[in-house]
Amino acid sequence: MKTISLATGKVHDSNVQSVKESQVVILNHTSISKWVVYKVEHSQQWGYTYHMVSLSEPRFNTATTFTSWREKFGIGWYFDDENPEFMDAFEVAILRQQAQQKADTRAEEQRKEKERREQVKTIGRERLNDLIPANAQAVIIACEREDDSDPYTDYYAASTVRRVILGFSTHTKNNFQEMRNLAGNFEETAYLTEKNEEHEHRENYSGGHGYYLGESKYRGWIIEKARIYDRERFIEEYAYTAGDEANIRIKTAPKTAETTPTAKPITGDYTIVDYSEKAIAIFGDTKAIKDQLSALGGRFNMYLTLNGKRCAGWIFQKSKEDDLRKLVSLN
């Protein structure tokens, strides 16, 4: 296979062997480093492939073409064709062994980290399944941003290093007051509860950073709203976040003696139905017990349906069914 260097215009033929095993070669990148070739492979499709190990640290690399050091031009792999340098095969074998041990250690660390993350995500999935209200359409999250910009090259970017779930919303409309109401759930964003127009960013245009509350999109904490398009996909995306209890800052109304279900259930004309696979609903004259229903995690909805007709009622997660039936006694 022949390639042409865009920098020099020189043609490189990968079917022509340029260096040998145990030969020292040079990588010219941000700095100059030396490597030694420990294996040379050839295939009809790709030509020669050179496997190398670093002389300065135990790690591997590969290359397909080399250029004479006399023709050095920028970043690339080079070799000295005038005074080629070779290493003893035993020394090369030691370097290769050290690099393999480091690679194996790194692979084991990655395996353990992947296993740890999956354990955390398993906890997070279960937690979110119980946490997300049946009528939730969006989530309000606090994001810690880290500046990755490089002003010297006019490169501006930031990455999210932590996410905290502040609450859920029953609508998808962006609303700064809604964000401020939840900002106090987390100490790092509590200062955003005070109205400050300088913290309100409306960048819903091409190239903008979106709709968010905070001082800067590049550093520190911001609050934004994310739409829940699909419940299962949302749970998978936020499973690792929810796996750490410190990342859940949702305040719920405390139960009081008046709202806590007792051994004497409330009687009334109520109907409890399986509203969906993961939700139940209660219909009837619920006005008198609305505080108790809310304390159980219920959400009132004017637009539910019962027996094919629109009917106001309260909707709950399926896991709340036992608590709901303990609260009310059906006539």
Secondary structure, 3 states (H helix, E strand, C coil): CEEECCCCCCEEECCCCCCCCCEEEEEECCCEEEEEEEEEEEECCCEEEEEEEECCCCCEEEECCCEEHHHCCCCEEEECCCCCCECCHHHHHHHHHHHHHHHHHHHHHHHHHHHHHHHHHHHHHHHHHHHCCCCCCEEEEEEEEEECCEHHHCECCEEEEEEEEEEEECCCCCCHHHHHHHHCCCCCCHHHHCCCHHHEEEECCCCCCEEEEECCCCCEEEEEEEECCCHHHHHHHHHHHHHCHHHECCCCCCCCCCCCCCCCCEEECEEEEEEECCEEEEEECCHHHHHHHHHCCCEEEEEEEECCEEEEEEEEEHHHHHHHHHHEEEC
